[in-house]
């Protein structure tokens, strides 16, 4: 079964740090672009960061640039998000999501597989 | 940053009816465009990518069209389980951006 499972969320004080993990299974992880998307309570979806399959190209939303770092371990089929200098506005459910790569060879940043998310709360 | 604007914000429709949701991009995104469905307490679900390609397992009553800046999602013969929030997304430019969502209620 194709699956993404996030972990590492929790309650952290402003200025603190967290490291989120996403364990992938059921597919050839190393060939896919992987992404983090978040959703603040009662709000819409916000793209956070993406990492291309080889890990050489990293992209960040302006709201997290310089504070968050995306990485991946293709040998362990895992995606990570290191979050530093956390702020109240980072409070959200963080989803790990896979970029589409279909049977016709189409590859794009539409997210076809999502995890269930891990909740991050930044509060004193 | 490309702004994605969805309309309407909320829609209430009867079962069996046909509904069209719209999304406008502030600049052309070609066909690098997707639609998602999100139900309460669940992760989003990809419905349409490349503007008009149904994702795996998505019923044929969902269809997408458009290119450039104007896109539509049509749901024919609405069913009760289609009640959800629908989001559009562009993936032509960085940062990737989503619309604010359309809440679809089934009467």
Interface residues (C-beta under 8 A of the other chain):
Chain A: X35 X37 X44 X45 X46 X47 X50 X59 X61 X62 X95 X100 X102 X106 X108 X109 X110 X111 X112 X114 X115 X116 X117
Chain B: X1 X32 X34 X36 X38 X43 X44 X45 X46 X49 X50 X53 X55 X56 X87 X89 X91 X94 X95 X96 X97 X98 X99 X100 X101
